Amino acid sequence: MNHCIETIECGQSKERGKKLVALLLKREELLYDISNNCYIEGHIMTESNDEVRHTVQDVAQEGNVDRVTRVLDLAHADITERLYPFTQTEIHHPAVDDKLRKKPVYGIFLQVPEKFSQTTVNLLGKLIHELLVCSATADWLSITNPEKEATWRQKAEASIARINQVKSHRRGESVRIKPHWI
């Protein structure tokens, strides 16, 4: 599978000096990574019986995947709100319901400064993908293997911290971002 975030430049914004960018996170790719994480977590549970291990690994099975969908929806809504300086849009749907919908794509539409870097857009996309995957993995493990939830919750929080760092550095003109490993 191709585990890349798809980014699309959508042209000039109505707002002068801004560009429109779409980040498209494919549900299939998110579920693939969540399933891999849970498979590995179940596989290394050598002290547990097969039924417990399979419960951890069956994250994307019918019924279980509904919980994952709700968490993906929540994480998507949360990160879209956290990126408010770039995502602010008028209300299109004044009524909101809680019907479970399996979206094929989670889109985030950004208005960024014209000089915003493609590398920054790519980084944001990958960080958001990681955030959604880690959030769903943490939630599933909170139910099936609570000892491991904190590990994945920390990974999600690290993604949020990095997203916030990128967001705050990139609101203005071109700024080089210090790599997280330095």
C-alpha angles and dihedrals in degrees: 000000000000106000098194129122112238114230123189126190105221098190133248122348123231084245111083115250094019135110128205118233130179123207110200117196111189116221091217091058093046092050091047092056094042090050091049092051092050092044090055092045090052093044093056093050092099093157094056128082121252094258093058092045092050091050089059091046097046094074095127097044122117110287094013092065090061090069090048090051091054091050092047089051091050094046091047092051091046096051092044088055093045088055090053096134086064102028105044109139137165118263109273099169111039091181119062123191132184098235111145109246124179101215113200089211134027105211128197115189117201135192104206133175113273090247093052109132124246088220090058091050089050091049092049090051093052093045091050091049089051091047093053093046094047093045092053092043091050092049093049092048091049085066102035106027109010094182090069099045094089092057092056094039088056090051090052091048091049089054091050091049091051092046090052090049092051092044095051094046096047103049091092134037126320112316126172113235118223109234113250092237093062 
